[in-house]
Amino acid sequence: MHTASMANKLQLAIAFVVVVVVLGAMAASAAAAVAPMLTMHNLCPYTVWPIVSPDSGSPPIADGIWLEGRGVGLRSLYLPAGFWSGRVVPRTWGRDGGRCDTGNAPPATVVRLSFNGAGGLAEYSVNLGEGFNVPTVVSPHAIGGGMCPALGCTADLNAGCAAGQRVYGGDTGGDVVACRGPASYFKQRCPLTRTGGGDVEPVPQHCISPGEIKLVFCQAAMVAGEPELIRTVDVADN
């Protein structure tokens, strides 16, 4: 009887351990499957109409977004729990019919994003290979690990754009609203961007499972000091 009782207790203990392990695995799986978030905040003195375009095989996540300027426009979007990749292009000076003076076609700032790659890898960049229209900074938050620098451009490259590279707005009193290049000008002013094929930022990036990626338009610096601004990170490790 004593031997049988000990055997029963051992079986119960083993069963308890198995349940704990299974529940732990389920909890970890659920945590890993939490959908990350894409947040966009507009600090520019004008409205921005960002287009979020998924790559082939990734589902659309939003349409018809507009962000009022001076910090008022703030929008967060949940991404799928699985792999997602796409691009965000800020458009400016919108007109009736959904057209804008900038962003519907180059030149325009392009943010490239991918989430939930192998091992939870997220990749992101601000690409000026198609030109520039809006200063944009991208930064990961709630990071699972790795090297996750804030990347992008805080400078208004329209202000110093060469005469032959300027794009003028139709309703802006002749203001420069976009710049075609050259790539050397972009890279000199904004080294934490990509300006063409093979070009990468001079900082390492290997970002694991960020819970949120933030895009800030017209942020004053790569790391925001004011509490009302969305804060970015240089390098974050859990």
PLY file of the C-alpha trace (Angstrom):
ply
format ascii 1.0
element vertex 238
property float x
property float y
property float z
element edge 237
property int vertex1
property int vertex2
end_header
0.00 0.00 0.00
2.83 2.35 0.91
4.58 1.65 -2.40
1.38 2.25 -4.34
0.80 5.52 -2.50
4.32 6.72 -3.32
3.84 5.77 -6.96
0.57 7.72 -7.11
2.24 10.77 -5.57
5.09 10.53 -8.06
2.65 10.32 -10.96
0.76 13.37 -9.66
4.01 15.30 -9.29
5.04 14.44 -12.84
1.62 15.40 -14.15
1.85 18.74 -12.31
5.25 19.48 -13.81
3.97 18.62 -17.29
0.98 20.95 -16.85
3.23 23.78 -15.65
5.58 23.30 -18.60
2.70 23.21 -21.09
1.06 26.29 -19.59
4.39 28.11 -19.62
4.91 27.23 -23.26
1.39 28.38 -24.10
1.96 31.67 -22.28
5.25 32.22 -24.09
3.61 31.40 -27.40
0.76 33.81 -26.69
3.22 36.55 -25.75
5.19 35.96 -28.93
2.01 36.11 -30.98
0.93 39.52 -29.64
0.51 41.80 -32.62
3.07 44.62 -32.75
1.93 48.19 -33.21
2.85 50.85 -35.75
2.46 54.39 -34.37
2.69 57.58 -36.44
2.96 61.06 -34.92
3.02 64.31 -36.88
5.02 67.19 -35.39
5.22 69.10 -38.68
3.46 72.49 -38.96
1.29 71.00 -41.74
-0.98 67.99 -42.18
0.53 64.69 -43.36
-1.45 62.01 -45.22
0.70 58.84 -44.84
0.14 55.89 -47.17
0.80 52.50 -45.56
1.34 50.01 -48.40
1.87 46.30 -47.68
4.24 44.23 -49.77
2.90 41.33 -51.81
1.68 38.61 -49.44
1.10 40.98 -46.50
-2.42 42.20 -45.67
-3.45 45.87 -45.72
-3.69 47.44 -42.27
-5.08 50.94 -42.89
-6.44 53.33 -45.48
-7.32 57.00 -45.56
-5.03 58.17 -42.75
-4.48 61.86 -42.13
-2.49 63.39 -39.29
-3.05 67.00 -38.30
0.13 68.96 -37.68
1.88 70.40 -34.61
1.68 67.19 -32.62
-2.09 66.78 -32.80
-2.09 63.94 -35.34
-1.31 60.61 -33.64
-2.40 57.21 -34.94
-1.57 53.65 -33.87
-2.23 50.59 -36.03
-2.06 46.95 -35.00
-0.06 44.74 -37.33
-0.73 41.03 -37.91
0.84 38.62 -35.41
2.67 36.88 -38.28
5.21 38.27 -40.71
4.37 41.63 -42.27
6.36 43.94 -44.51
5.59 47.14 -46.36
6.32 50.83 -46.69
5.03 54.13 -45.38
5.17 57.27 -47.50
4.21 60.63 -45.97
2.19 62.80 -48.34
1.70 66.56 -47.99
-0.50 69.35 -49.31
-3.55 67.22 -49.99
-6.14 68.17 -52.57
-9.68 67.10 -53.42
-9.81 63.66 -54.99
-7.13 62.15 -52.77
-4.16 63.68 -54.58
-1.32 65.43 -52.79
1.44 67.72 -54.01
4.02 65.27 -52.62
4.08 61.57 -51.82
1.86 60.18 -54.55
5.00 59.84 -56.68
8.71 60.54 -56.24
10.41 62.48 -54.89
9.30 61.36 -51.44
10.64 59.97 -48.19
10.01 56.21 -47.92
10.02 54.17 -44.70
10.61 50.44 -45.17
9.38 48.08 -42.44
9.20 44.37 -41.73
8.02 42.63 -38.55
8.14 39.11 -37.12
10.90 37.74 -39.33
13.04 34.74 -38.39
13.57 34.73 -34.63
11.32 37.77 -34.22
13.59 39.99 -36.32
12.27 43.43 -37.26
13.93 45.54 -39.94
13.36 49.20 -40.71
14.93 52.08 -42.63
14.26 55.57 -43.92
15.05 55.56 -47.62
15.78 58.70 -49.64
16.59 56.84 -52.84
13.36 58.18 -54.36
13.92 61.70 -53.03
12.78 63.60 -49.94
9.67 65.43 -48.83
9.20 65.08 -45.04
11.78 64.66 -42.23
11.07 61.24 -40.69
12.52 59.30 -37.75
11.71 55.63 -37.07
12.43 53.97 -33.73
11.50 50.68 -32.03
10.08 50.44 -28.52
9.21 47.64 -26.05
12.15 45.73 -27.44
12.74 42.02 -26.95
16.50 42.32 -27.47
19.26 43.11 -29.92
20.49 46.38 -31.39
17.67 48.77 -32.24
18.92 52.23 -33.26
16.70 55.16 -34.08
17.13 55.87 -37.79
16.07 58.56 -40.20
16.41 62.26 -40.85
15.45 65.26 -38.74
16.76 67.90 -41.18
14.49 69.76 -43.59
16.35 68.87 -46.76
13.94 70.98 -48.81
15.47 74.13 -47.33
18.94 73.53 -48.82
17.88 71.71 -51.97
19.74 72.74 -55.14
17.72 74.87 -57.54
17.54 72.21 -60.23
16.36 69.55 -57.76
13.47 71.43 -56.17
9.77 70.62 -56.40
7.42 73.52 -55.73
3.95 73.23 -54.24
0.86 74.42 -56.04
-0.83 76.01 -53.02
2.17 76.91 -50.88
3.08 80.29 -52.32
6.03 78.88 -54.20
7.55 76.98 -51.28
9.82 74.01 -51.93
7.85 70.91 -50.91
10.19 68.12 -52.05
13.75 67.54 -53.22
15.01 65.12 -55.88
18.62 64.91 -54.66
21.44 64.38 -55.17
22.15 61.33 -53.01
25.43 62.85 -51.75
23.51 65.84 -50.36
21.02 63.58 -48.61
23.71 61.35 -47.11
25.80 64.24 -45.86
22.88 65.87 -44.07
21.20 62.64 -42.94
23.72 59.78 -42.57
21.19 57.56 -40.76
19.21 57.06 -43.97
19.62 54.97 -47.12
20.11 56.80 -50.38
20.35 54.04 -52.99
21.16 50.42 -53.76
23.74 48.95 -51.39
23.73 51.98 -49.08
23.20 51.26 -45.36
23.33 53.25 -42.16
26.69 53.46 -40.29
25.20 51.82 -37.18
24.44 48.13 -36.54
20.83 46.97 -36.56
19.54 43.61 -35.33
16.28 44.32 -33.56
14.32 41.47 -31.97
10.57 41.52 -31.31
9.80 45.21 -30.76
6.28 45.67 -29.47
5.98 48.98 -31.28
7.63 50.91 -34.10
7.15 54.68 -34.03
7.36 56.99 -37.02
7.68 60.66 -36.13
7.40 63.31 -38.82
9.44 66.51 -38.23
10.97 65.41 -34.96
13.48 68.05 -33.80
16.30 65.62 -32.91
17.13 61.92 -33.09
16.43 61.66 -29.35
13.55 63.82 -28.18
14.10 65.55 -24.86
10.71 67.13 -24.37
8.21 64.89 -22.53
5.40 65.65 -24.97
7.35 64.21 -27.90
7.54 60.54 -28.73
10.90 59.38 -27.44
13.31 57.45 -29.63
16.25 55.25 -28.69
19.86 55.06 -29.84
20.54 51.42 -28.99
18.28 49.37 -26.76
18.82 45.96 -25.28
16.48 44.13 -22.97
0 1
1 2
2 3
3 4
4 5
5 6
6 7
7 8
8 9
9 10
10 11
11 12
12 13
13 14
14 15
15 16
16 17
17 18
18 19
19 20
20 21
21 22
22 23
23 24
24 25
25 26
26 27
27 28
28 29
29 30
30 31
31 32
32 33
33 34
34 35
35 36
36 37
37 38
38 39
39 40
40 41
41 42
42 43
43 44
44 45
45 46
46 47
47 48
48 49
49 50
50 51
51 52
52 53
53 54
54 55
55 56
56 57
57 58
58 59
59 60
60 61
61 62
62 63
63 64
64 65
65 66
66 67
67 68
68 69
69 70
70 71
71 72
72 73
73 74
74 75
75 76
76 77
77 78
78 79
79 80
80 81
81 82
82 83
83 84
84 85
85 86
86 87
87 88
88 89
89 90
90 91
91 92
92 93
93 94
94 95
95 96
96 97
97 98
98 99
99 100
100 101
101 102
102 103
103 104
104 105
105 106
106 107
107 108
108 109
109 110
110 111
111 112
112 113
113 114
114 115
115 116
116 117
117 118
118 119
119 120
120 121
121 122
122 123
123 124
124 125
125 126
126 127
127 128
128 129
129 130
130 131
131 132
132 133
133 134
134 135
135 136
136 137
137 138
138 139
139 140
140 141
141 142
142 143
143 144
144 145
145 146
146 147
147 148
148 149
149 150
150 151
151 152
152 153
153 154
154 155
155 156
156 157
157 158
158 159
159 160
160 161
161 162
162 163
163 164
164 165
165 166
166 167
167 168
168 169
169 170
170 171
171 172
172 173
173 174
174 175
175 176
176 177
177 178
178 179
179 180
180 181
181 182
182 183
183 184
184 185
185 186
186 187
187 188
188 189
189 190
190 191
191 192
192 193
193 194
194 195
195 196
196 197
197 198
198 199
199 200
200 201
201 202
202 203
203 204
204 205
205 206
206 207
207 208
208 209
209 210
210 211
211 212
212 213
213 214
214 215
215 216
216 217
217 218
218 219
219 220
220 221
221 222
222 223
223 224
224 225
225 226
226 227
227 228
228 229
229 230
230 231
231 232
232 233
233 234
234 235
235 236
236 237
